[in-house]
């Protein structure tokens, strides 16, 4: 039985904005969800859809085993890490690159052109461990099927743009180009950026050992979701969200979080041969050195 929640705002928009890059506490959660549930605001806008035991354990484990090797210490998660500042070079000068606090996180799949790398490509993990990457595609496909079932309007728009994207940059026959993988990372309050704006976000958790807390929270509505193994959450990640702290952790606890999305500008990517041609011309002015 799926329950429906109509959630009123517990914070004004200005109060929500003031939480940006701050870490939540258990006090931010007035309503804790640990059951099949759809959440809406008072105007009928969908905030989340949460389903328990929607992912077979063997499929979840397949994704964990395939993608966990992408996780590394990185300063590239920006405001979700609790900070967003300019990188300081070894000589003390300040660069134009914005970074955050160091956290354990990785990317799987494909990336578009950005400030540091000016061409579309596989992520480093997909490039260096392509067989491992392919082993995780059934996991991505399972989440894609749940997305289609639970959020059909958002899915249709995202799948349409994925189908118009060069197939070298889409994960299998899905609506996703990229998977972010986080380990033991309780995110600060942020809004997702860089993903397809008309899509709907998702979150999948794999847990080992013991911990409490780390609820996914939409603080403007005072709602938290207690995610367990095999659960799936689809949520409005373009609203403020973050995690409450870990509590009562065992020494061996582990929480791996997966977020699958379509990077906003991947539809602009050309074929790998065209990307290579343009890169050579841009960087050297010659096709061969």
Residue pairs with C-beta under 8 A, 6 or more apart in sequence:
1 36
2 36
2 37
2 38
2 51
3 35
3 36
3 37
3 38
4 37
4 38
4 39
4 40
5 31
5 33
5 37
5 38
5 39
5 40
5 223
6 40
6 41
6 42
7 31
7 39
7 40
7 41
7 42
7 47
7 221
7 222
7 223
8 41
8 42
8 221
9 41
9 42
9 220
9 221
10 30
10 219
10 220
10 221
10 222
11 19
11 219
11 220
11 222
13 220
15 220
16 219
16 220
16 240
17 240
19 189
19 219
19 240
19 242
20 79
20 189
20 190
20 240
21 79
21 82
21 83
21 84
21 188
21 189
21 190
22 82
22 188
22 189
23 82
23 186
23 188
23 189
23 242
23 245
24 188
24 189
24 217
24 219
24 242
24 243
24 244
24 245
25 244
25 245
26 213
26 215
26 244
26 245
26 247
28 217
28 219
28 222
28 224
28 244
29 215
29 217
29 222
29 223
29 224
29 244
30 222
30 223
31 221
31 222
31 223
31 224
32 215
32 223
32 224
32 225
32 226
33 39
33 50
33 223
33 224
33 225
33 226
34 52
34 225
34 226
34 228
35 52
36 50
36 51
36 52
37 48
37 49
37 50
38 46
38 48
38 49
38 50
39 46
39 47
39 48
39 49
39 50
39 218
39 221
39 223
40 46
40 47
41 47
41 221
45 236
46 151
46 200
46 236
47 218
47 221
47 223
47 235
47 236
47 239
48 218
48 223
48 225
48 233
48 234
48 235
48 236
49 150
49 151
49 233
49 234
49 235
50 225
50 227
50 231
50 232
50 233
50 234
51 146
51 150
51 231
51 232
51 233
52 228
52 230
52 231
53 230
53 231
54 146
54 230
54 231
54 232
55 142
55 143
55 146
55 204
55 230
55 231
55 232
56 142
56 230
57 229
57 230
59 138
59 139
59 142
60 139
60 204
60 206
60 229
60 230
61 206
62 135
62 136
62 138
62 139
63 136
63 139
63 140
63 204
63 206
63 258
64 206
64 256
65 135
66 132
66 133
66 135
66 136
66 139
67 106
67 108
67 125
67 132
67 133
67 136
67 139
67 179
67 181
67 258
68 181
68 183
68 256
69 106
69 125
69 129
69 132
70 106
70 107
70 108
70 123
70 125
70 181
71 104
71 105
71 106
71 181
71 182
71 183
71 256
72 104
72 105
72 106
73 102
73 103
73 104
74 102
74 103
74 104
74 105
74 106
75 81
75 87
75 99
75 100
75 101
75 102
75 103
76 99
76 100
76 105
77 100
77 101
77 103
77 105
77 185
77 187
78 84
78 98
78 99
78 100
78 190
79 100
79 188
79 190
80 100
80 187
80 188
80 190
80 242
81 100
81 101
81 102
81 103
81 185
81 187
81 188
82 100
82 101
82 188
83 100
83 101
84 98
84 99
84 100
85 98
85 99
85 100
86 94
86 95
86 96
86 97
86 98
86 99
87 94
87 95
87 97
87 98
87 99
88 94
88 95
89 95
96 115
97 115
97 116
103 182
103 185
104 182
104 183
104 184
104 185
105 180
105 181
105 182
105 183
105 185
106 123
106 125
106 180
106 181
107 123
107 125
107 178
107 179
107 180
107 181
108 123
108 125
108 126
108 133
108 136
108 178
108 179
108 180
108 181
109 122
109 123
109 126
109 133
109 171
109 176
109 177
109 178
109 179
110 120
110 121
110 122
110 123
110 126
110 168
110 169
110 170
110 171
110 177
110 178
110 263
110 266
110 269
111 117
111 120
111 121
111 122
111 123
111 178
111 263
112 120
112 169
112 263
112 264
112 265
112 266
112 268
112 269
113 119
113 120
113 265
113 268
113 269
118 279
118 282
119 275
119 276
119 278
119 279
120 166
120 169
120 266
120 268
120 269
120 270
120 275
121 127
121 275
122 130
123 178
125 132
125 133
126 133
136 179
137 171
137 172
140 171
140 172
140 174
140 176
140 179
140 260
141 172
141 173
141 174
143 176
143 202
143 204
143 232
143 258
143 260
144 174
144 175
144 176
144 260
146 232
146 234
147 154
147 155
147 158
147 175
147 200
147 202
147 234
148 155
148 159
150 232
150 234
151 200
151 234
154 198
154 199
154 200
155 175
155 199
155 200
157 196
157 198
157 199
158 175
158 196
158 198
158 199
158 262
159 175
161 196
161 262
161 267
162 170
162 174
162 175
162 176
162 177
162 262
164 267
165 177
165 266
165 267
165 269
166 269
166 270
166 271
168 269
168 271
168 272
169 177
169 266
169 269
170 176
170 177
170 266
171 177
171 178
171 179
175 199
175 262
176 260
176 261
176 262
177 261
177 262
177 263
177 266
178 260
178 261
178 262
178 263
179 258
179 259
179 260
179 261
180 258
180 259
180 261
181 256
181 257
181 258
182 256
182 257
182 259
183 254
183 255
183 256
183 257
184 246
184 253
184 254
184 255
185 257
186 214
186 242
186 243
186 244
186 245
186 246
187 241
187 242
187 243
188 242
189 219
189 240
189 241
189 242
190 240
190 241
190 242
191 237
191 238
191 239
191 240
191 241
192 201
192 237
192 238
192 261
194 263
194 264
195 201
195 237
195 261
195 262
195 263
195 264
196 261
196 262
196 263
196 264
197 238
197 264
199 261
199 262
200 234
200 235
200 236
200 237
201 234
201 235
201 236
201 237
201 238
201 259
201 261
202 232
202 233
202 234
202 235
202 259
202 260
202 261
203 216
203 227
203 232
203 233
203 235
203 257
203 258
203 259
204 231
204 232
204 233
204 257
204 258
204 259
204 260
205 227
205 228
205 229
205 231
205 255
205 256
205 257
205 258
206 229
206 254
206 255
206 256
206 257
206 258
207 228
207 229
207 253
207 254
207 255
208 252
208 253
208 254
209 249
209 250
209 251
209 252
209 253
209 254
210 248
210 249
210 250
210 253
211 246
211 247
211 248
211 249
211 250
211 253
211 255
212 246
212 247
212 248
212 249
213 244
213 245
213 246
213 247
213 248
214 243
214 244
214 245
214 246
214 255
215 224
215 225
215 226
215 227
215 243
215 244
216 224
216 225
216 227
216 233
216 235
216 241
216 243
217 223
217 224
217 225
217 241
217 242
217 243
217 244
218 224
218 235
218 236
218 239
218 240
218 241
219 240
219 241
219 242
220 239
220 240
224 244
225 233
227 233
235 241
246 253
246 255
269 275
270 278
277 287
280 286
280 287
281 287
